[in-house]
Amino acid sequence: IDAQNAVKSIKKQHLVEVRSMGNPPAIVKVALESICLLLGENATDWKAIRAVIMRENFINSIVSNFSTEDIT
């Protein structure tokens, strides 16, 4: 629940800031790539990751469609 609330607090402006990075720090790219993969998105390059995080439903998809029970 705490993690879901933390994700819900992410504002679109935060995602815009991350998306504007031409070459993000490796840890940012790896973290977002991991989130994309957990959500079933095959986004491994920065251009594809940026497209996923700018979707209107990106934050909602993390909160509502993500099941920790599927992670091993």
N, C-alpha and C positions, 0 to 999 in steps of 0.2 A: 504494500500500500504506500509506503514512504517513497519507494522508487517511482511508482505511478504518479504520485503527486509532484515529484521532482520533474518528471517528464512533462506533465501538464503545465508546469510553470515556464516552460520554454516558449518564448515569443517568436513570432515570425521574423522579427528584426534580427534575432540571434541567428536564425538560419540564413538570412540574407547576408549577414556578416561572414559566416563560414563559407557560403557559396561564392562570395566575391574573391576568395583566396585563389589565386592562380595556381599556386603550388603549396598546398597546406603542409604543416608539419606532419611527419610520418604518423605520429600517434593519432592525430585527428583523422587522417585518411583511414587508418586501420580500424579505429573505433567505429566510424560511420560505415565502412565496408562490412564490418561484423554485424552491425544493426541491419543493414540491407539484407545480408544473407539470412539472418534469423527471421526476417520478414518474408523470405522467399523470393527476394529480388536478386537477379544475377547482375549486380552492379559492382564491378571490380576496378574499373578505371574512374578517375576523378570526374570526368564529364558525365558518366552514367550515375555516379553517386550524387552529384549535384542535382541532376534531374529528379532523382527520387526524393531528396530532402526538400525540394521546393514544391512538391505536390501539396495541395490544400489539406489533404487528409493524412499527411505524414505523421504528425504527432498523435492524432487520434488512432492511427493504425498501430502504433507502438503500444498505446494504452489499452485498446480494446481487442486487438487481434493477436497479441503476443502471449504465448503460454509458456511459463517457466517449466512446466512438466515435460515439455518436449526436448529439453536440453539435457544432455548427458555429459 
